[in-house]
Amino acid sequence: MTVSFHKFGDFFPGTGHLKDIGAGPGKYYALNVPLNDGMDDESFRGLFQPIIQKVMEIYQPDAVVLQCGADSLSGDRLGCFNLSVKGHADCLRFLRSFNVPLMVLGGGGYTIRNVARCWCYETAVAVGVEPDNKLPYNEYYEYFGPDYTLHIEPSNMENQNSPKDLERMR
């Protein structure tokens, strides 16, 4: 079973539509959740949790592989979503609640300092630790200015995912 929450549009590879559900023996083993620009923490959580809850109930997987694409973070150079690091990690936190073996992978993300923040925080969440928001001084410290903190603030980007869009996908 694969579940993909992603930006949808007219670009390569042209797949990932809500109606793309797999083919042949894989039919009904693909679930796509195509999203518009500006997806924020609250809207993402409101989609992710009920969808994943239902997938876990129906498919009862023995293990889960979670690929954490950091290009969904606010301020990503190529991404177009508006998630905070904590909002992004809520997905991992929710999946941990099912107590099934979980493999967590990185992926995506084109503002490197925020990718590092995200994966640092998600590694901590994966092992049940809440790290300090203040970053310790290190040889890369200057990359994390001007605030030198682990967490980033979402921007004022408009969420183009209407309540009607979100309800249709739930």
DSSP file (Angstrom, degrees, kcal/mol; ACC not computed):
  #  RESIDUE AA STRUCTURE BP1 BP2  ACC     N-H-->O    O-->H-N    N-H-->O    O-->H-N    TCO  KAPPA ALPHA  PHI   PSI    X-CA   Y-CA   Z-CA
    1    1 A M              0   0    0      0, 0.0     2,-0.4     0, 0.0    29,-0.2   0.000 360.0 360.0 360.0 129.8    0.0    0.0    0.0
    2    2 A T  E     -a   30   0A   0     27,-2.3    29,-2.5     2,-0.0     2,-0.4  -0.968 360.0-171.6-120.3 140.5    1.3    3.4   -0.9
    3    3 A V  E     -a   31   0A   0     -2,-0.4     2,-0.5    27,-0.2    29,-0.2  -0.999   7.1-170.6-128.5 128.3   -0.1    6.7    0.3
    4    4 A S  E     -a   32   0A   0     27,-2.6    29,-3.2    -2,-0.4     2,-0.6  -0.972  13.6-170.9-128.6 121.5    1.2   10.0   -1.2
    5    5 A F  E     +a   33   0A   0     -2,-0.5     2,-0.3    27,-0.2    27,-0.0  -0.952  38.6 141.5-103.4 117.7    0.4   13.5    0.0
    6    6 A H  E     -a   34   0A   0     27,-1.9    29,-3.2    -2,-0.6     2,-0.3  -0.969  57.7 -85.1-155.7 162.7    1.9   15.8   -2.7
    7    7 A K  E     -a   35   0A   0     -2,-0.3     2,-0.4    27,-0.2    29,-0.2  -0.584  47.3-153.1 -69.9 134.3    1.6   19.0   -4.8
    8    8 A F        +     0   0    0     27,-2.1     2,-0.3    -2,-0.3    29,-0.1  -0.913  33.2 113.6-115.5 141.5   -0.4   18.2   -7.8
    9    9 A G  S    S-     0   0    0     -2,-0.4     2,-1.6     6,-0.3     5,-0.1  -0.982  71.7 -59.0-179.6-174.4   -0.2   20.0  -11.1
   10   10 A D  S    S+     0   0    0     -2,-0.3     2,-0.3     3,-0.0    -2,-0.0  -0.544  90.5  98.9 -88.8  71.7    0.6   19.8  -14.8
   11   11 A F  S >  S-     0   0    0     -2,-1.6     3,-1.8     4,-0.1    -2,-0.2  -0.954  70.3 -24.5-148.8 166.8    4.3   18.8  -14.5
   12   12 A F  T 3  S+     0   0    0      1,-0.3    -2,-0.0    -2,-0.3     0, 0.0  -0.234 122.3  16.9 -54.9 137.7    6.4   15.7  -14.8
   13   13 A P  T 3  S-     0   0    0      0, 0.0    -1,-0.3     0, 0.0     3,-0.1  -0.975  83.2-147.8 -94.2   7.1    5.6   12.9  -14.3
   14   14 A G    <   +     0   0    0     -3,-1.8     2,-0.2     1,-0.3     3,-0.2   0.704  59.4 108.8  78.8  18.8    1.9   13.8  -14.6
   15   15 A T        +     0   0    0     -4,-0.2    -1,-0.3     1,-0.1    -6,-0.3  -0.597  28.4  81.5-115.5 179.6    0.7   11.2  -12.1
   16   16 A G        +     0   0    0      1,-0.2   -10,-0.1    -2,-0.2    -1,-0.1   0.631  52.6 154.4  98.6  16.1   -0.7   11.4   -8.6
   17   17 A H    >   -     0   0    0     -3,-0.2     3,-2.1     1,-0.1    -1,-0.2  -0.409  58.4-111.4 -71.9 153.3   -4.3   12.3   -9.3
   18   18 A L  T 3  S+     0   0    0      1,-0.3    14,-0.4    -2,-0.1    -1,-0.1   0.811 119.8  54.1 -52.8 -32.8   -6.9   11.3   -6.8
   19   19 A K  T 3  S+     0   0    0     12,-0.1     2,-1.1     2,-0.0    -1,-0.3   0.521  79.5 102.1 -84.7  -5.7   -8.3    8.8   -9.3
   20   20 A D    <   +     0   0    0     -3,-2.1    12,-0.3     1,-0.2     3,-0.1  -0.695  40.3 156.3 -79.0 103.0   -4.8    7.1   -9.7
   21   21 A I        -     0   0    0     -2,-1.1     7,-2.2     1,-0.5     9,-1.1   0.225  55.5 -86.9-117.0  12.2   -5.4    4.0   -7.5
   22   22 A G        -     0   0    0      5,-0.2    -1,-0.5     6,-0.2     2,-0.3  -0.311  41.4-113.0 101.8 169.6   -2.9    1.5   -9.0
   23   23 A A    >   -     0   0    0      4,-0.1     3,-2.2    -2,-0.1     4,-0.1  -0.945  65.2  -7.7-141.6 159.6   -3.2   -1.0  -11.8
   24   24 A G  G >  S-     0   0    0     -2,-0.3     3,-1.8     1,-0.3     0, 0.0  -0.240 133.2  -7.6  55.6-135.4   -3.2   -4.7  -12.3
   25   25 A P  G 3  S+     0   0    0      0, 0.0    -1,-0.3     0, 0.0    -3,-0.0   0.677 137.9  60.1 -66.8 -14.7   -2.5   -6.6   -9.1
   26   26 A G  G X  S+     0   0    0     -3,-2.2     3,-2.2     2,-0.1    -2,-0.2   0.387  73.5 131.8 -91.5   3.6   -1.6   -3.3   -7.5
   27   27 A K  T <  S+     0   0    0     -3,-1.8    -5,-0.2     1,-0.3    -4,-0.1  -0.353  76.6  15.4 -61.1 134.2   -5.1   -1.9   -8.0
   28   28 A Y  T 3  S+     0   0    0     -7,-2.2    -1,-0.3     2,-0.2    -6,-0.2   0.555 103.2  96.7  74.9  13.0   -6.5   -0.3   -4.8
   29   29 A Y  S <  S+     0   0    0     -3,-2.2   -27,-2.3    -8,-0.8     2,-0.4   0.161  70.4  71.6-112.5  16.9   -3.0   -0.3   -3.3
   30   30 A A  E     -a    2   0A   0     -9,-1.1     2,-0.5   -29,-0.2   -27,-0.2  -0.997  56.1-176.7-132.2 128.8   -2.2    3.3   -4.2
   31   31 A L  E     -a    3   0A   0    -29,-2.5   -27,-2.6    -2,-0.4     2,-0.4  -0.976   7.4-166.1-127.3 117.8   -3.8    6.3   -2.6
   32   32 A N  E     -a    4   0A   0     -2,-0.5   -27,-0.2   -14,-0.4    -2,-0.0  -0.863  10.3-169.3-106.5 136.8   -3.0    9.8   -3.8
   33   33 A V  E     -a    5   0A   0    -29,-3.2   -27,-1.9    -2,-0.4     2,-0.3  -0.818  15.1-162.2-123.7  88.0   -3.8   13.0   -2.0
   34   34 A P  E     -a    6   0A   0      0, 0.0     2,-0.3     0, 0.0   -27,-0.2  -0.565  11.7-166.6 -78.4 130.8   -3.1   15.9   -4.4
   35   35 A L  E     -a    7   0A   0    -29,-3.2   -27,-2.1    -2,-0.3     2,-0.2  -0.816  14.2-131.6-120.7 155.0   -2.8   19.2   -2.7
   36   36 A N    >   -     0   0    0     -2,-0.3     3,-0.8     1,-0.2   125,-0.2  -0.459  46.0 -70.5 -94.0 172.2   -2.7   22.9   -3.8
   37   37 A D  T 3  S+     0   0    0      1,-0.2   123,-2.4   123,-0.2    44,-0.2  -0.155 109.9  35.2 -58.7 153.6   -0.2   25.5   -2.8
   38   38 A G  T 3   +     0   0    0     42,-3.4    -1,-0.2   121,-0.2    43,-0.2   0.532  68.5 174.5  84.2   8.3   -0.1   26.9    0.7
   39   39 A M    <   -     0   0    0     -3,-0.8    43,-3.0    41,-0.3    -1,-0.2  -0.247  16.2-160.0 -51.9 126.4   -1.0   23.8    2.7
   40   40 A D     >  -     0   0    0     41,-0.1     4,-2.7    43,-0.1     5,-0.2  -0.557  29.3 -97.4-108.9 173.8   -0.6   24.6    6.4
   41   41 A D  H  > S+     0   0    0     41,-0.5     4,-2.9     1,-0.2     5,-0.2   0.917 119.0  47.4 -56.1 -50.7   -0.2   22.6    9.5
   42   42 A E  H  > S+     0   0    0      1,-0.2     4,-2.1     2,-0.2    -1,-0.2   0.919 115.4  44.1 -62.6 -45.6   -3.8   22.5   10.6
   43   43 A S  H  > S+     0   0    0      2,-0.2     4,-1.0     1,-0.2    -1,-0.2   0.903 114.9  49.4 -66.1 -41.0   -5.2   21.6    7.2
   44   44 A F  H >X S+     0   0    0     -4,-2.7     4,-3.4     1,-0.2     3,-0.8   0.936 111.8  47.6 -65.2 -45.9   -2.5   18.9    6.6
   45   45 A R  H 3X S+     0   0    0     -4,-2.9     4,-2.0     1,-0.2    -1,-0.2   0.905 108.0  57.1 -59.5 -41.6   -3.1   17.3   10.0
   46   46 A G  H 3< S+     0   0    0     -4,-2.1    -1,-0.2    -5,-0.2    -2,-0.2   0.704 117.3  34.0 -65.8 -20.4   -6.8   17.4    9.3
   47   47 A L  H <X S+     0   0    0     -4,-1.0     4,-1.9    -3,-0.8     5,-0.3   0.844 116.9  51.5 -93.6 -50.7   -6.2   15.3    6.1
   48   48 A F  H  X S+     0   0    0     -4,-3.4     4,-2.9     1,-0.2     5,-0.3   0.913 107.4  50.1 -57.9 -50.2   -3.3   13.1    7.2
   49   49 A Q  H  X S+     0   0    0     -4,-2.0     4,-2.5    -5,-0.2    -1,-0.2   0.932 113.6  40.6 -64.2 -49.9   -4.7   11.7   10.4
   50   50 A P  H  > S+     0   0    0      0, 0.0     4,-1.9     0, 0.0    -1,-0.2   0.887 118.1  48.8 -67.5 -33.7   -8.1   10.5    9.2
   51   51 A I  H  X S+     0   0    0     -4,-1.9     4,-2.3     2,-0.2    -2,-0.2   0.954 115.6  42.1 -67.7 -48.6   -6.7    9.2    6.0
   52   52 A I  H  X S+     0   0    0     -4,-2.9     4,-2.8    -5,-0.3     5,-0.2   0.882 111.1  57.2 -66.7 -37.5   -3.8    7.3    7.6
   53   53 A Q  H  X S+     0   0    0     -4,-2.5     4,-2.0    -5,-0.3    -1,-0.2   0.934 110.5  43.9 -55.7 -47.2   -6.1    6.1   10.4
   54   54 A K  H  X S+     0   0    0     -4,-1.9     4,-2.6     2,-0.2     5,-0.2   0.900 112.6  51.4 -67.9 -41.6   -8.4    4.5    7.8
   55   55 A V  H  X>S+     0   0    0     -4,-2.3     4,-2.8     1,-0.2     5,-0.5   0.921 110.9  48.8 -60.9 -43.7   -5.5    3.0    5.8
   56   56 A M  H  X5S+     0   0    0     -4,-2.8     4,-1.4     1,-0.2    -1,-0.2   0.887 112.6  48.5 -64.7 -38.7   -4.1    1.5    9.0
   57   57 A E  H  <5S+     0   0    0     -4,-2.0    -2,-0.2    -5,-0.2    -1,-0.2   0.922 119.1  37.6 -65.9 -44.6   -7.5    0.0    9.9
   58   58 A I  H  <5S+     0   0    0     -4,-2.6    -2,-0.2     1,-0.1    -3,-0.2   0.931 128.0  29.9 -76.7 -46.7   -8.1   -1.5    6.5
   59   59 A Y  H  <5S-     0   0    0     -4,-2.8    -3,-0.2    -5,-0.2    -2,-0.2   0.702  80.5-158.9 -91.9 -20.6   -4.7   -2.7    5.5
   60   60 A Q     << -     0   0    0     -4,-1.4    -4,-0.1    -5,-0.5    -3,-0.1   0.904  20.1-153.2  42.2  62.7   -3.2   -3.5    8.9
   61   61 A P        -     0   0    0      0, 0.0    -1,-0.1     0, 0.0     3,-0.1  -0.284  19.9-142.3 -68.0 149.9    0.4   -3.3    7.8
   62   62 A D  S    S+     0   0    0      1,-0.2     2,-0.3    38,-0.1    -2,-0.1   0.681  87.4   4.0 -79.6 -20.2    3.2   -5.2    9.6
   63   63 A A        -     0   0    0     37,-0.2     2,-0.4     2,-0.0    -1,-0.2  -0.974  67.7-140.8-158.2 160.5    5.5   -2.2    9.1
   64   64 A V  E     -b  102   0B   0     37,-2.4    39,-2.9    -2,-0.3     2,-0.5  -0.993   1.7-156.5-131.0 136.9    5.4    1.3    7.7
   65   65 A V  E     -b  103   0B   0     -2,-0.4     2,-0.6    37,-0.2    39,-0.2  -0.971  15.5-166.4-109.3 121.5    8.0    3.2    5.6
   66   66 A L  E     -b  104   0B   0     37,-3.1    39,-3.2    -2,-0.5     2,-0.7  -0.941   6.8-161.4-113.1 118.2    7.6    7.0    5.9
   67   67 A Q  E     -b  105   0B   0     -2,-0.6     2,-1.1    37,-0.2    39,-0.2  -0.891  10.3-153.4 -99.6 117.4    9.4    9.2    3.5
   68   68 A C  E     -b  106   0B   0     37,-3.4    39,-0.8    -2,-0.7     2,-0.8  -0.739   6.3-163.2 -98.2  90.8    9.6   12.7    4.9
   69   69 A G  E >   -b  107   0B   0     -2,-1.1     3,-1.2    37,-0.2    39,-0.3  -0.636   4.5-165.2 -77.2 109.5    9.9   15.2    2.0
   70   70 A A  G >  S+     0   0    0     37,-2.0     3,-1.5    -2,-0.8    40,-0.2   0.461  73.1  88.8 -77.8   0.2   11.1   18.4    3.5
   71   71 A D  G 3  S+     0   0    0     36,-0.3    10,-0.6     1,-0.3    -1,-0.3   0.539  76.6  69.0 -73.3  -3.7   10.1   20.4    0.4
   72   72 A S  G <  S+     0   0    0     -3,-1.2    11,-1.8     7,-0.1    -1,-0.3   0.459  78.1 108.7 -88.9  -2.0    6.7   20.8    2.0
   73   73 A L  B X  S-c   83   0C   0     -3,-1.5     3,-1.7     9,-0.2     8,-0.3  -0.426  84.2 -93.3 -74.0 149.6    8.2   23.1    4.7
   74   74 A S  T 3  S+     0   0    0      9,-2.9     8,-0.2     1,-0.2    -1,-0.1  -0.361 110.7  21.4 -56.8 135.3    7.5   26.8    4.6
   75   75 A G  T 3  S+     0   0    0      6,-0.4    -1,-0.2     1,-0.3     2,-0.1   0.505  79.8 155.9  84.3   4.4   10.1   28.7    2.7
   76   76 A D    <   -     0   0    0     -3,-1.7    -1,-0.3     5,-0.3    -5,-0.1  -0.422  47.5-129.6 -64.6 139.8   11.4   25.8    0.6
   77   77 A R  S    S+     0   0    0      1,-0.2    -1,-0.1    -2,-0.1    -2,-0.0   0.820 103.3  18.3 -62.1 -32.8   13.1   27.1   -2.6
   78   78 A L  S    S+     0   0    0     -7,-0.0    -1,-0.2     0, 0.0    -7,-0.1   0.643 109.2  88.0-111.9 -21.5   11.1   24.7   -4.8
   79   79 A G        -     0   0    0     -6,-0.1    -7,-0.1     1,-0.1    -4,-0.1  -0.209  55.2-158.7 -75.6 169.5    8.2   23.7   -2.6
   80   80 A C        +     0   0    0     -9,-0.2   -42,-3.4   -44,-0.1   -41,-0.3   0.125  56.1  99.5-138.8  20.7    4.9   25.5   -2.3
   81   81 A F        -     0   0    0    -10,-0.6    -6,-0.4    -8,-0.3    -5,-0.3  -0.492  61.7-139.5-101.9 178.4    3.5   24.4    1.0
   82   82 A N        +     0   0    0    -43,-3.0   -41,-0.5    -8,-0.2     2,-0.2  -0.216  43.2 146.6-134.9  43.0    3.6   26.2    4.3
   83   83 A L  B     -c   73   0C   0    -11,-1.8    -9,-2.9   -43,-0.2     2,-0.2  -0.570  39.3-136.7 -84.7 145.6    4.3   23.5    6.9
   84   84 A S     >  -     0   0    0     -2,-0.2     4,-2.3   -11,-0.2     5,-0.2  -0.474  29.8-107.6 -84.9 167.9    6.3   24.2   10.1
   85   85 A V  H  > S+     0   0    0     67,-0.4     4,-2.3     2,-0.2     5,-0.1   0.913 122.9  48.3 -62.3 -42.8    8.9   21.6   11.3
   86   86 A K  H  > S+     0   0    0     66,-0.2     4,-1.2     2,-0.2    -1,-0.2   0.913 110.9  49.9 -65.6 -41.9    6.5   20.7   14.1
   87   87 A G  H  4 S+     0   0    0      1,-0.2     4,-0.5     2,-0.2     3,-0.2   0.898 111.4  49.6 -61.7 -40.5    3.5   20.3   11.8
   88   88 A H  H >X S+     0   0    0     -4,-2.3     3,-1.1     1,-0.2     4,-0.6   0.912 110.3  50.4 -62.7 -44.0    5.6   18.2    9.5
   89   89 A A  H 3X S+     0   0    0     -4,-2.3     4,-2.7     1,-0.2    -1,-0.2   0.683  90.2  79.1 -72.0 -18.1    6.7   16.0   12.4
   90   90 A D  H 3X S+     0   0    0     -4,-1.2     4,-2.5    -3,-0.2    -1,-0.2   0.833  89.0  58.3 -57.8 -30.6    3.1   15.5   13.5
   91   91 A C  H <> S+     0   0    0     -3,-1.1     4,-2.4    -4,-0.5    -1,-0.2   0.938 108.5  43.6 -63.7 -46.6    2.8   12.9   10.8
   92   92 A L  H  X S+     0   0    0     -4,-0.6     4,-2.4     2,-0.2    -2,-0.2   0.923 112.9  51.9 -63.0 -45.6    5.7   10.9   12.3
   93   93 A R  H  X S+     0   0    0     -4,-2.7     4,-1.0     1,-0.2    -2,-0.2   0.910 110.8  48.8 -58.6 -43.3    4.3   11.3   15.8
   94   94 A F  H >< S+     0   0    0     -4,-2.5     3,-0.7     1,-0.2     4,-0.3   0.925 110.8  49.1 -64.6 -45.5    0.9   10.1   14.6
   95   95 A L  H >< S+     0   0    0     -4,-2.4     3,-1.5     1,-0.2     5,-0.4   0.863 104.7  59.3 -64.3 -34.6    2.3    7.0   12.8
   96   96 A R  H >< S+     0   0    0     -4,-2.4     3,-1.8     1,-0.3    -1,-0.2   0.819  92.3  70.0 -60.5 -29.4    4.3    6.2   15.9
   97   97 A S  T << S+     0   0    0     -4,-1.0    -1,-0.3    -3,-0.7    -2,-0.2   0.667  87.6  64.6 -65.8 -15.4    1.0    5.9   17.8
   98   98 A F  T <  S-     0   0    0     -3,-1.5    -1,-0.3    -4,-0.3    -2,-0.2   0.572  98.0-138.1 -84.2  -8.6    0.2    2.7   15.9
   99   99 A N    <   +     0   0    0     -3,-1.8    -3,-0.1    -4,-0.2    -2,-0.1   0.864  55.5 133.2  53.9  42.0    3.1    0.9   17.5
  100  100 A V  S    S-     0   0    0     -5,-0.4    -1,-0.2     1,-0.0   -37,-0.2  -0.882  71.7 -82.0-112.3 152.9    4.1   -0.9   14.2
  101  101 A P        -     0   0    0      0, 0.0   -37,-2.4     0, 0.0     2,-0.4  -0.282  53.6-162.2 -53.0 136.7    7.8   -1.0   13.1
  102  102 A L  E     -b   64   0B   0    -39,-0.2     2,-0.5    24,-0.1   -37,-0.2  -0.984  16.6-163.7-133.6 122.0    8.5    2.3   11.3
  103  103 A M  E     -b   65   0B   0    -39,-2.9   -37,-3.1    -2,-0.4     2,-0.5  -0.933  15.3-157.8-104.2 124.3   11.3    3.1    8.9
  104  104 A V  E     -b   66   0B   0     -2,-0.5     2,-0.3   -39,-0.2   -37,-0.2  -0.900  12.1-177.5-109.5 124.6   11.8    6.8    8.5
  105  105 A L  E     -b   67   0B   0    -39,-3.2   -37,-3.4    -2,-0.5     2,-0.1  -0.886  19.9-130.7-119.2 149.0   13.5    8.2    5.4
  106  106 A G  E     +b   68   0B   0     -2,-0.3     2,-0.2   -39,-0.2   -37,-0.2  -0.346  34.8 154.6 -83.3 175.1   14.4   11.7    4.3
  107  107 A G  E     +b   69   0B   0    -39,-0.8   -37,-2.0     1,-0.5   -36,-0.3  -0.740  38.3  13.8 166.6 148.2   13.6   13.1    0.9
  108  108 A G        +     0   0    0    -39,-0.3   -38,-0.8    -2,-0.2    -1,-0.5   0.187  56.3 129.6  61.5 172.2   13.0   16.3   -0.9
  109  109 A G        -     0   0    0    -39,-0.2   -38,-0.2   -40,-0.2    -1,-0.1   0.362  29.1-167.0 108.2 120.9   13.8   19.7    0.4
  110  110 A Y  S    S+     0   0    0    -40,-0.2     2,-0.6     1,-0.2     3,-0.1   0.284  73.9  75.9-125.9   7.5   15.8   22.4   -1.3
  111  111 A T  S >> S-     0   0    0      1,-0.1     4,-1.8   -41,-0.1     3,-1.5  -0.880  71.3-161.7-114.7  93.7   16.5   24.9    1.4
  112  112 A I  H 3> S+     0   0    0     -2,-0.6     4,-2.6     1,-0.3     5,-0.2   0.788  81.8  56.0 -54.6 -40.7   19.2   22.9    3.1
  113  113 A R  H 3> S+     0   0    0      1,-0.2     4,-1.6     2,-0.2    -1,-0.3   0.858 111.8  45.2 -63.3 -32.0   19.3   24.6    6.5
  114  114 A N  H <> S+     0   0    0     -3,-1.5     4,-2.7     2,-0.2    -1,-0.2   0.819 109.0  55.0 -80.0 -30.9   15.5   23.8    6.9
  115  115 A V  H  X S+     0   0    0     -4,-1.8     4,-2.8     2,-0.2     5,-0.3   0.935 109.1  48.8 -62.0 -45.1   16.0   20.3    5.7
  116  116 A A  H  X S+     0   0    0     -4,-2.6     4,-2.1     1,-0.2     5,-0.2   0.909 111.7  49.3 -60.8 -42.4   18.6   19.8    8.4
  117  117 A R  H  X S+     0   0    0     -4,-1.6     4,-2.6    -5,-0.2     5,-0.2   0.946 112.8  47.6 -60.2 -48.5   16.2   21.3   11.0
  118  118 A C  H  X S+     0   0    0     -4,-2.7     4,-2.9     1,-0.2     5,-0.2   0.937 114.4  43.7 -61.0 -50.4   13.4   19.1    9.9
  119  119 A W  H  X S+     0   0    0     -4,-2.8     4,-2.0     2,-0.2    -1,-0.2   0.840 112.6  53.3 -70.3 -31.4   15.4   15.8    9.9
  120  120 A C  H  X S+     0   0    0     -4,-2.1     4,-2.0    -5,-0.3    -1,-0.2   0.955 113.5  43.1 -62.3 -49.7   17.0   16.7   13.2
  121  121 A Y  H  X S+     0   0    0     -4,-2.6     4,-2.6     1,-0.2    -2,-0.2   0.912 114.3  49.8 -65.1 -42.0   13.6   17.3   14.8
  122  122 A E  H  X S+     0   0    0     -4,-2.9     4,-2.3     2,-0.2    -1,-0.2   0.834 107.7  54.0 -69.8 -30.7   12.1   14.2   13.2
  123  123 A T  H  X S+     0   0    0     -4,-2.0     4,-1.2    -5,-0.2    -1,-0.2   0.923 110.3  48.0 -63.6 -42.8   15.0   12.0   14.3
  124  124 A A  H ><>S+     0   0    0     -4,-2.0     5,-3.0     1,-0.2     3,-0.5   0.928 111.7  48.8 -62.3 -45.5   14.3   13.3   17.9
  125  125 A V  H ><5S+     0   0    0     -4,-2.6     3,-1.4     1,-0.2    -1,-0.2   0.897 106.3  58.3 -60.5 -40.5   10.6   12.6   17.5
  126  126 A A  H 3<5S+     0   0    0     -4,-2.3    -1,-0.2     1,-0.3    -2,-0.2   0.812 112.7  38.9 -60.9 -30.8   11.4    9.1   16.2
  127  127 A V  T <<5S-     0   0    0     -4,-1.2    -1,-0.3    -3,-0.5    -2,-0.2   0.282 119.8-106.2-105.1  10.4   13.3    8.3   19.4
  128  128 A G  T < 5S+     0   0    0     -3,-1.4     2,-0.4    -4,-0.3    -3,-0.2   0.809  74.5 132.2  76.4  31.2   10.9   10.1   21.8
  129  129 A V      < -     0   0    0     -5,-3.0    -1,-0.2    -8,-0.1    -2,-0.1  -0.913  47.3-149.5-116.7 142.6   13.0   13.1   22.6
  130  130 A E        -     0   0    0     -2,-0.4    -9,-0.1    -5,-0.0     2,-0.0  -0.909  24.9-151.7-109.0 103.2   12.0   16.8   22.5
  131  131 A P        -     0   0    0      0, 0.0     2,-0.1     0, 0.0    19,-0.0  -0.304  23.3 -95.6 -75.5 158.8   15.1   18.9   21.6
  132  132 A D        -     0   0    0      1,-0.1    18,-0.1     2,-0.1     0, 0.0  -0.435  24.3-135.9 -66.9 142.6   15.7   22.4   22.7
  133  133 A N  S    S+     0   0    0     -2,-0.1    17,-3.0    16,-0.1     2,-0.5   0.781  85.5  86.0 -71.3 -27.5   14.7   25.0   20.1
  134  134 A K  B    S-D  149   0D   0     15,-0.2    15,-0.2    16,-0.1    -2,-0.1  -0.647  82.2-132.4 -78.9 122.2   17.9   27.0   20.6
  135  135 A L        -     0   0    0     13,-2.1     2,-0.1    -2,-0.5    -2,-0.1  -0.531  18.4-120.1 -76.4 137.7   20.7   25.5   18.4
  136  136 A P        -     0   0    0      0, 0.0     2,-0.1     0, 0.0    -1,-0.1  -0.444  37.5 -94.4 -72.9 150.6   24.0   24.8   20.0
  137  137 A Y        +     0   0    0     -2,-0.1     2,-0.3     2,-0.1    11,-0.0  -0.432  62.2 148.6 -64.7 136.5   27.0   26.6   18.6
  138  138 A N    >   -     0   0    0     -2,-0.1     3,-1.7    -3,-0.1     4,-0.3  -0.912  63.6 -80.2-156.2 179.9   28.8   24.5   16.0
  139  139 A E  T 3  S+     0   0    0      1,-0.3     3,-0.2    -2,-0.3    -2,-0.1   0.660 129.4  44.9 -67.3 -14.0   30.9   25.0   12.8
  140  140 A Y  T >  S+     0   0    0      1,-0.1     3,-2.0     2,-0.1     4,-0.4   0.281  77.5 114.8-107.8   8.7   27.7   25.4   10.7
  141  141 A Y  G X   +     0   0    0     -3,-1.7     3,-1.8     1,-0.3    -1,-0.1   0.829  68.0  61.2 -49.8 -42.3   26.0   27.8   13.2
  142  142 A E  G >  S+     0   0    0      1,-0.3     3,-1.2    -4,-0.3    -1,-0.3   0.739  92.1  67.2 -63.3 -23.2   26.0   30.8   10.8
  143  143 A Y  G <  S+     0   0    0     -3,-2.0    -1,-0.3     1,-0.2    -2,-0.2   0.731  96.9  55.8 -66.3 -20.8   23.8   28.9    8.3
  144  144 A F  G <>>S+     0   0    0     -3,-1.8     4,-1.8    -4,-0.4     5,-0.5   0.249  94.7 152.7-102.1  12.2   20.9   29.0   10.7
  145  145 A G  T <45 +     0   0    0     -3,-1.2    -3,-0.0     1,-0.3     0, 0.0  -0.315  34.4  42.1 -74.4 165.1   20.8   32.8   11.3
  146  146 A P  T  45S+     0   0    0      0, 0.0    -1,-0.3     0, 0.0    -2,-0.1  -0.996 133.6  16.8 -89.9  -8.0   19.3   35.1   11.9
  147  147 A D  T  45S-     0   0    0     -3,-0.4    -2,-0.2     2,-0.1     3,-0.1   0.703  80.8-147.6 -99.2 -19.2   17.4   33.4   14.7
  148  148 A Y  T  <5 +     0   0    0     -4,-1.8   -13,-2.1     1,-0.2     2,-0.3   0.884  50.6 133.3  56.3  43.9   19.6   30.3   15.3
  149  149 A T  B   < -D  134   0D   0     -5,-0.5   -15,-0.2   -15,-0.2    -1,-0.2  -0.831  64.2-127.2-122.3 161.8   16.7   28.1   16.3
  150  150 A L  S    S+     0   0    0    -17,-3.0     2,-0.3    -2,-0.3   -29,-0.1   0.874  88.9  66.2 -72.6 -39.5   15.5   24.7   15.3
  151  151 A H        -     0   0    0    -18,-0.2     2,-0.3   -66,-0.1    -2,-0.1  -0.619  66.8-152.4 -95.4 145.8   12.0   25.7   14.4
  152  152 A I        -     0   0    0     -2,-0.3   -67,-0.4   -38,-0.1   -66,-0.2  -0.823  18.2-123.1-109.5 151.4   10.9   27.9   11.5
  153  153 A E        -     0   0    0     -2,-0.3   -70,-0.1   -69,-0.1     0, 0.0  -0.747  27.8-113.1 -92.2 139.4    7.7   30.0   11.4
  154  154 A P        -     0   0    0      0, 0.0   -71,-0.1     0, 0.0   -72,-0.1  -0.323  34.9-121.5 -62.5 154.9    5.2   29.5    8.6
  155  155 A S        -     0   0    0      1,-0.1   -81,-0.0   -72,-0.1   -73,-0.0  -0.184  26.2 -99.4 -86.6-175.1    4.9   32.4    6.3
  156  156 A N  S    S+     0   0    0     -2,-0.0     3,-0.1     2,-0.0    -1,-0.1   0.119  70.4 146.9 -92.6  21.7    1.7   34.4    5.5
  157  157 A M        -     0   0    0      1,-0.1     2,-0.2   -76,-0.1   -75,-0.0  -0.292  54.4-110.8 -57.8 137.2    1.2   32.4    2.3
  158  158 A E        -     0   0    0      1,-0.1     2,-0.8     2,-0.0    -1,-0.1  -0.532  22.8-127.0 -73.0 134.3   -2.4   31.9    1.4
  159  159 A N        -     0   0    0     -2,-0.2  -121,-0.2     1,-0.1  -120,-0.1  -0.753  21.4-170.3 -82.0 111.7   -3.7   28.3    1.8
  160  160 A Q        +     0   0    0   -123,-2.4     2,-0.9    -2,-0.8  -123,-0.2   0.253  58.6 100.7 -89.5  12.6   -5.2   27.5   -1.6
  161  161 A N        -     0   0    0   -124,-0.2    -2,-0.1  -125,-0.2    -1,-0.0  -0.856  67.6-151.4 -96.6 101.5   -6.8   24.3   -0.3
  162  162 A S     >  -     0   0    0     -2,-0.9     4,-2.6     1,-0.1     5,-0.2  -0.276  25.9-110.5 -71.7 158.0  -10.4   25.2    0.3
  163  163 A P  H  > S+     0   0    0      0, 0.0     4,-2.4     0, 0.0     5,-0.2   0.870 122.7  54.0 -54.0 -35.8  -12.4   23.5    3.0
  164  164 A K  H  > S+     0   0    0      2,-0.2     4,-2.0     1,-0.2     5,-0.1   0.917 107.8  48.9 -65.5 -43.2  -14.4   21.9    0.1
  165  165 A D  H  > S+     0   0    0      1,-0.2     4,-1.3     2,-0.2    -1,-0.2   0.932 113.1  47.6 -59.1 -46.7  -11.2   20.6   -1.5
  166  166 A L  H  X S+     0   0    0     -4,-2.6     4,-1.5     1,-0.2     3,-0.3   0.898 110.9  49.9 -64.7 -42.0  -10.1   19.1    1.8
  167  167 A E  H  < S+     0   0    0     -4,-2.4    -1,-0.2     1,-0.2    -2,-0.2   0.872 105.6  57.9 -64.9 -37.0  -13.4   17.5    2.6
  168  168 A R  H  < S+     0   0    0     -4,-2.0    -1,-0.2     1,-0.2    -2,-0.2   0.836 110.9  43.0 -62.2 -33.1  -13.5   15.9   -0.9
  169  169 A M  H  <        0   0    0     -4,-1.3    -1,-0.2    -3,-0.3    -2,-0.2   0.727 360.0 360.0 -87.8 -22.3  -10.2   14.1   -0.2
  170  170 A R     <        0   0    0     -4,-1.5    -1,-0.2    -5,-0.1    -2,-0.2   0.514 360.0 360.0 -66.9 360.0  -11.0   13.0    3.3
